[in-house]
Amino acid sequence: MERKLKERLLQATQHGDIKIVQKAVDECKGISTSWADSQLNKSCDTVVHLAVRHGHVNVFQYLCNSSCNLEKQNTNGKRPIHEAAHFGQTECLRLLLENGVQVDSLKRADWTPLMLACTKKNKDIITLLLEHGANPGLKNKDGWNSFHIACREGHMDIISSLLNWKKDLWDTKSNNRRTPLHTAALHGHREVVEFLVSHCDYPSDVTDSCGTTPFMDAVRTGDIPVADLLLRKHQANPAKGDNSGYQAIHIAAQTGHSETVQFLITKCNVSINSSTHNGITPLHIAAKEGQVEVIKTLVENGACLNAVDSKGRTALHIACGACHPAAARTLLQSGADPQVKDQSNRTPFEMTSSMDILHLSTVN
């Protein structure tokens, strides 16, 4: 009987039916003192979570007056204030704050309500949280603060609002030393990138723990406008290498962005045969990933077909070893030498079990 009453209460709350909620509460009070802490089995949401999430203000006000626990956590560690912030329920949030809930309470992975609000476009929610003492400088488990999150989402009005509240909020790095500029560049938010390089004092070519720069991140996604902006307005060095010696052109070759490869060659004047610490060229990378269009672009621009890495392998060795017949065929048709032996005395065709590639050896 008690279980059915609680289930009816939770369902009525979810649908915002205040009359059924009131009736269910009255009945629950008669048989149990723990009705206010009733939770859905899997999510562990309480009636307060449900009322706030769905924005049922009248139901929520009634529950507040019935002395419900406003700080109870569900399975994800979310309290009702997290729900209000995440789902943009301004009036419910206002009531929660007026009732003295913790404005910077943490859910799983140390996310605050303000961080959740920054993933959305509701500026009123963010302003309300800040006015009630939310700390935008707090970091979650990955080392991201609210400003970092706003830059990932690309909301310029939120970014400006946060900086107006705390001017040095931009000066932050995640646990792997990534800045908001890295994040904005990776996600292609051109307006945000332009704002950050114009108003925040990020060093040119600031690196994360892997040595990756914002320019490399823009190249990784093939975003030429953002890469060009960083080149012109932030003096990005297109030839800078990461901790392994990989340059932007290696990254573009890896991800298959042939237009970006062409941009790096013609606009940025990078060396087409740039090599990593292990002697790996962009052509090696393209061959490994089977990026045929990139191979063609590199060859058309004069890439050395038979350059070898630290193990004596050519791009053809790599294409054969990775079982990419189309890449191997393109290299052969471009003039790659199938007789070159690596340090283990193997030719490219001796590095594969692919019948499609072995067939190419008989054609040659």
C-alpha positions in Angstrom: 0.0 0.0 0.0 2.8 2.4 1.0 4.8 1.6 -2.1 1.8 2.3 -4.4 1.1 5.6 -2.7 4.6 6.7 -3.1 4.6 5.7 -6.8 1.4 7.7 -7.3 3.0 10.7 -5.6 6.0 10.5 -7.9 4.0 10.2 -11.0 1.7 13.0 -10.1 4.7 15.2 -9.3 6.2 14.4 -12.7 3.0 15.4 -14.5 2.5 18.5 -12.3 -0.9 17.6 -11.1 -1.1 19.6 -7.9 -4.4 18.2 -6.7 -3.3 14.6 -7.0 0.0 15.5 -5.4 -1.8 17.1 -2.4 -4.1 14.1 -2.0 -1.2 11.6 -2.3 0.8 13.6 0.3 -2.1 13.6 2.7 -2.5 9.8 2.3 1.3 9.2 2.6 1.5 11.3 5.8 -1.1 9.0 7.4 1.1 5.9 7.0 4.7 7.0 6.6 7.0 9.7 7.9 9.5 9.2 5.0 7.2 10.0 2.1 9.2 13.2 1.3 12.3 11.1 0.7 10.6 8.7 -1.7 12.8 8.1 -4.8 12.5 6.5 -8.2 14.3 3.1 -8.1 17.0 3.6 -10.7 17.6 7.4 -10.8 16.9 8.0 -7.1 15.0 11.2 -8.0 12.8 12.6 -5.3 9.6 14.4 -5.7 11.5 17.7 -5.5 13.9 16.6 -8.3 10.9 15.9 -10.5 9.0 19.1 -9.7 12.0 21.2 -10.4 13.2 19.4 -13.5 9.8 19.9 -15.2 9.3 23.4 -13.9 6.1 22.7 -11.9 6.4 25.7 -9.7 3.1 25.3 -7.8 4.0 21.7 -7.0 7.4 22.7 -5.9 6.1 25.5 -3.7 3.8 23.0 -2.0 6.6 20.5 -1.4 8.7 23.3 0.1 5.9 24.1 2.5 5.7 20.4 3.3 9.3 20.4 4.6 10.8 18.3 1.8 14.5 17.8 1.7 15.8 20.3 -0.9 19.4 18.9 -0.7 18.8 15.2 -1.4 21.0 13.8 -4.1 20.0 11.3 -6.8 22.2 8.6 -8.4 24.3 11.1 -10.3 24.8 13.2 -7.2 22.5 15.9 -8.6 20.5 18.0 -6.1 17.3 19.9 -7.1 19.5 23.0 -7.7 21.4 21.2 -10.4 18.2 20.3 -12.1 16.9 23.9 -12.0 20.2 25.1 -13.4 20.5 22.5 -16.1 17.0 22.7 -17.4 16.6 26.5 -17.1 13.9 26.5 -14.5 14.4 30.1 -13.3 11.5 30.3 -10.9 12.3 27.0 -9.2 15.9 28.1 -8.9 14.9 31.4 -7.4 12.8 29.5 -4.8 15.6 27.1 -4.0 18.1 29.9 -3.4 15.5 31.8 -1.3 15.3 28.6 0.8 19.0 28.6 1.4 20.3 25.7 -0.6 24.0 25.4 -1.3 24.7 27.4 -4.4 28.0 25.6 -5.2 26.9 22.1 -4.3 28.7 19.4 -6.3 27.3 16.5 -8.4 29.2 13.6 -9.7 32.5 14.7 -11.3 32.4 17.8 -9.2 30.1 19.8 -11.5 28.4 22.8 -9.9 25.0 24.2 -10.9 26.8 27.1 -12.5 28.8 24.8 -14.7 25.7 23.0 -15.8 24.1 26.4 -16.6 27.0 27.3 -18.8 26.3 24.4 -21.1 23.0 26.1 -21.9 22.0 29.6 -23.3 20.0 30.8 -20.3 21.8 33.9 -19.1 19.2 34.6 -16.5 20.0 31.4 -14.7 23.7 32.2 -14.7 23.1 35.7 -13.4 20.9 34.5 -10.7 23.5 32.0 -9.5 26.3 34.5 -9.6 24.1 37.0 -7.7 23.7 34.4 -5.0 27.4 33.8 -4.6 28.2 31.1 -7.1 32.0 30.8 -7.6 32.8 30.8 -11.3 36.4 29.8 -10.6 35.6 26.4 -9.1 36.9 23.5 -11.2 35.4 20.1 -11.9 37.2 16.7 -11.8 38.8 17.5 -15.2 40.0 20.9 -14.1 37.4 22.9 -16.1 35.8 26.0 -14.6 32.6 27.6 -15.8 34.4 29.9 -18.2 36.1 26.9 -19.9 32.8 25.3 -20.3 31.2 28.4 -21.8 34.0 28.6 -24.3 33.4 25.0 -25.3 29.7 25.8 -25.9 30.5 29.0 -27.8 28.1 31.3 -26.0 29.6 34.8 -26.4 27.0 36.5 -24.1 27.7 34.0 -21.4 31.5 34.4 -21.9 31.3 38.2 -21.6 29.0 38.0 -18.6 31.4 35.7 -16.7 34.4 37.9 -17.5 32.5 41.0 -16.3 31.9 39.1 -13.1 35.6 37.9 -12.6 38.1 39.5 -15.0 40.8 36.9 -14.7 38.6 33.9 -15.1 40.1 33.3 -18.6 43.5 32.5 -16.9 42.8 28.8 -16.2 44.0 25.4 -17.4 42.4 22.0 -17.2 44.2 19.0 -15.6 45.9 18.4 -19.0 46.8 22.1 -19.2 44.3 22.9 -21.9 43.1 26.5 -22.0 39.7 27.9 -23.0 41.4 29.0 -26.2 42.3 25.4 -27.0 38.7 24.4 -26.4 37.2 27.2 -28.5 39.6 26.5 -31.4 38.9 22.7 -31.3 35.1 23.3 -31.4 35.3 25.8 -34.2 33.9 28.8 -32.3 35.5 31.5 -34.5 33.8 34.5 -32.7 34.9 33.2 -29.3 38.5 32.6 -30.6 38.7 36.1 -31.9 37.4 37.5 -28.6 39.9 35.5 -26.6 42.9 36.5 -28.6 41.8 40.1 -28.5 40.8 40.4 -24.9 42.8 37.7 -23.0 46.5 37.5 -22.5 47.1 34.0 -23.8 50.7 33.5 -25.1 51.0 32.7 -28.7 51.2 28.9 -29.2 50.3 28.1 -25.6 50.6 24.4 -25.2 48.7 21.7 -23.3 50.4 18.7 -21.6 51.0 17.0 -25.0 52.4 20.1 -26.6 49.3 20.8 -28.6 48.6 24.4 -29.6 45.2 26.0 -30.4 46.3 26.3 -34.0 46.9 22.5 -34.1 43.4 22.0 -32.6 41.8 24.1 -35.4 43.8 22.1 -38.0 42.7 18.9 -36.4 39.1 19.6 -37.3 39.9 21.1 -40.6 38.7 24.6 -39.6 40.7 26.8 -41.9 39.0 30.1 -40.9 39.9 29.6 -37.2 43.4 28.4 -38.1 43.9 31.5 -40.3 42.6 33.8 -37.6 45.1 32.4 -35.1 47.8 32.8 -37.7 47.0 36.4 -38.4 45.8 37.7 -35.0 47.7 35.6 -32.6 51.0 35.0 -34.4 50.6 31.2 -34.3 53.6 29.3 -35.5 52.3 26.7 -38.0 55.6 24.8 -37.9 55.7 24.3 -34.1 55.9 20.7 -33.1 54.2 18.9 -30.1 56.0 16.7 -27.6 56.5 14.0 -30.3 57.5 16.5 -33.0 54.1 16.3 -34.8 53.4 19.5 -36.5 50.1 20.9 -37.8 50.6 19.3 -41.2 51.1 15.9 -39.7 47.8 16.4 -37.8 46.0 17.5 -41.0 47.4 14.5 -42.8 46.2 12.2 -40.1 42.7 13.5 -40.0 42.3 13.5 -43.8 41.8 17.2 -44.3 43.4 17.7 -47.7 42.2 21.3 -48.1 43.9 22.1 -44.7 47.1 20.4 -45.9 47.0 22.6 -49.0 46.4 25.7 -46.8 49.4 24.8 -44.6 51.6 24.4 -47.7 50.6 27.5 -49.6 49.5 30.0 -47.0 51.7 28.9 -44.1 54.7 27.8 -46.1 55.3 24.8 -43.9 57.8 22.2 -45.0 56.0 19.4 -46.8 58.6 16.9 -45.7 58.7 18.0 -42.0 59.5 15.0 -39.8 58.8 14.0 -36.3 61.4 12.9 -33.7 61.0 9.4 -35.3 61.5 10.7 -38.9 57.8 10.4 -39.7 56.7 12.7 -42.5 53.1 13.8 -43.3 53.2 11.3 -46.2 53.9 8.5 -43.7 51.0 9.6 -41.6 48.6 9.8 -44.5 49.7 6.3 -45.6 49.1 4.9 -42.2 45.6 6.3 -42.0 44.8 5.4 -45.6 44.1 9.1 -46.5 44.2 8.8 -50.3 43.2 12.4 -51.0 45.9 13.7 -48.6 48.5 11.5 -50.3 47.5 13.0 -53.7 47.7 16.5 -52.3 51.1 15.9 -50.7 52.5 14.3 -53.9 51.2 17.1 -56.1 53.0 19.6 -53.9 56.3 17.7 -54.1 56.4 15.4 -51.1 59.4 13.0 -51.1 57.9 9.6 -52.0 60.7 7.5 -50.6 61.6 9.4 -47.5 62.3 6.9 -44.6 61.5 7.1 -40.9 63.8 6.0 -38.1 63.1 2.4 -38.9 63.9 2.8 -42.6 60.3 2.6 -43.7 58.8 4.5 -46.6 55.2 5.6 -46.9 54.6 2.6 -49.0 55.9 0.3 -46.3 53.5 2.0 -43.9 50.5 1.7 -46.3 51.2 -2.0 -46.9 51.7 -2.7 -43.2 48.4 -1.0 -42.4 46.6 -2.9 -45.1 45.4 0.2 -47.1 45.4 -1.0 -50.7 44.0 2.3 -52.2 46.8 4.2 -50.4 49.4 1.7 -51.6 48.1 1.9 -55.2 48.2 5.7 -55.1 51.8 5.8 -53.9 52.9 3.2 -56.5 51.1 5.2 -59.3 52.9 8.3 -58.1 56.3 6.7 -58.3 57.0 5.1 -54.9 59.8 2.5 -55.1 58.5 -0.9 -54.0 62.1 -2.3 -53.7 63.3 -0.1 -50.8 64.1 -2.2 -47.8 63.7 -1.1 -44.2 66.0 -1.8 -41.3 64.6 -5.3 -41.0 65.5 -5.9 -44.7 61.8 -6.0 -45.8 60.3 -4.5 -48.9 56.9 -2.9 -48.6 55.1 -6.0 -50.0 56.7 -8.2 -47.4 55.0 -6.3 -44.7 51.4 -7.3 -45.6 49.1 -10.2 -45.8 46.5 -8.3 -47.7 45.7 -10.0 -51.0 44.6 -6.7 -52.5 48.0 -5.2 -51.9 49.9 -8.4 -52.9 48.1 -8.2 -56.2 49.6 -4.8 -56.7 53.1 -6.4 -56.5 52.3 -8.6 -59.5 51.0 -5.7 -61.4 54.2 -3.8 -60.8 
